[in-house]
């Protein structure tokens, strides 16, 4: 697999750690079940995009055109940089001349230094060299509005500030005019809707071609239960080392010894044991002696609960609802599915469990057969 990853990196392709072939946009785990009435059900156990998730975590590569656009943006900002401090027409003329002079400098680094944008410039260059490859359906360029170098937000119905993102520069510029701000590209962002649509369309085609009567989906609680470390792990210990690194020791259920490893950063710890357990373990050091061994157990070992629930209880059903009318389908509904004894959930589910899903209609089958 290491050889495959190196080859993919050299060619500009994406290589997941789970698959030998490069550029896998998404993967689906399925099995056959029946409902309480004996209908054939295609059950979706998992939908995931390693590419999308890794890009969301590490960032997508900044292509040359985006770097050039960022450089141009810095030069435009330089033109008006000194005007804010101008109180008289004469001072404004001087400020405009200084701004033009700054904007025309050969070195983009010197412009970024004056504007206080050195970190943004370094990040843009880094993403051009070390980010995850961008691709259709996995990533998409997003735009936002900035005013006084701060991103403009809106307040939702619950009174929380929410970032407003736009799919095109034109839409962002229109919004910017309303508030006297500036539209900027945020670079390539994760496109969950893109890869999820592809995966769900594939599920619908498989259901129609395979003679299934219904399609049902795992829910958030069931999915989160699969990744609950407390099912296998009793405790995770963290022991600070003299060089600043952290030695991690895992004690399995029944007192058995698990793996021991050393991590160099919070991100590396999260990659090993999960984001939530990592945060909880590190928090122990914040509230106790930083030099003493700490451990987490029980509920602190749960992984991915809220994220799983949001994805499988909200994002997936909403995406399916939008797709069904386009393929001749009906409505999403709850259906009684017979769950196999080996099914793993947060708790042992009933033999017959209510799962979200939809009927495979004759219109859906006909549409698949004629396309």
HELIX and SHEET records of a PDB file:
HELIX    1   1 UNK A    2  UNK A   11  1                                  10    
HELIX    2   2 UNK A   50  UNK A   58  1                                   9    
HELIX    3   3 UNK A   64  UNK A   79  1                                  16    
HELIX    4   4 UNK A   83  UNK A   85  5                                   3    
HELIX    5   5 UNK A   89  UNK A  103  1                                  15    
HELIX    6   6 UNK A  108  UNK A  115  1                                   8    
HELIX    7   7 UNK A  118  UNK A  130  1                                  13    
HELIX    8   8 UNK A  169  UNK A  179  1                                  11    
HELIX    9   9 UNK A  192  UNK A  209  1                                  18    
HELIX   10  10 UNK A  220  UNK A  226  1                                   7    
HELIX   11  11 UNK A  229  UNK A  231  5                                   3    
HELIX   12  12 UNK A  253  UNK A  255  5                                   3    
HELIX   13  13 UNK A  266  UNK A  273  1                                   8    
HELIX   14  14 UNK A  275  UNK A  287  1                                  13    
HELIX   15  15 UNK A  298  UNK A  301  5                                   4    
HELIX   16  16 UNK A  305  UNK A  310  1                                   6    
HELIX   17  17 UNK A  311  UNK A  315  3                                   5    
HELIX   18  18 UNK A  316  UNK A  324  1                                   9    
HELIX   19  19 UNK A  325  UNK A  327  5                                   3    
HELIX   20  20 UNK A  362  UNK A  369  1                                   8    
SHEET    1   A 5 UNK A  27  UNK A  34  0                                        
SHEET    2   A 5 UNK A  40  UNK A  48 -1                                        
SHEET    3   A 5 UNK A 214  UNK A 217  1                                        
SHEET    4   A 5 UNK A 352  UNK A 359 -1                                        
SHEET    5   A 5 UNK A 333  UNK A 338 -1                                        
SHEET    1   B 3 UNK A 150  UNK A 151  0                                        
SHEET    2   B 3 UNK A 139  UNK A 147 -1                                        
SHEET    3   B 3 UNK A 182  UNK A 190 -1                                        
SHEET    1   C 2 UNK A 153  UNK A 155  0                                        
SHEET    2   C 2 UNK A 161  UNK A 163 -1                                        
SHEET    1   D 4 UNK A 257  UNK A 263  0                                        
SHEET    2   D 4 UNK A 246  UNK A 252 -1                                        
SHEET    3   D 4 UNK A 233  UNK A 240 -1                                        
SHEET    4   D 4 UNK A 294  UNK A 297 -1                                        
END                                                                             
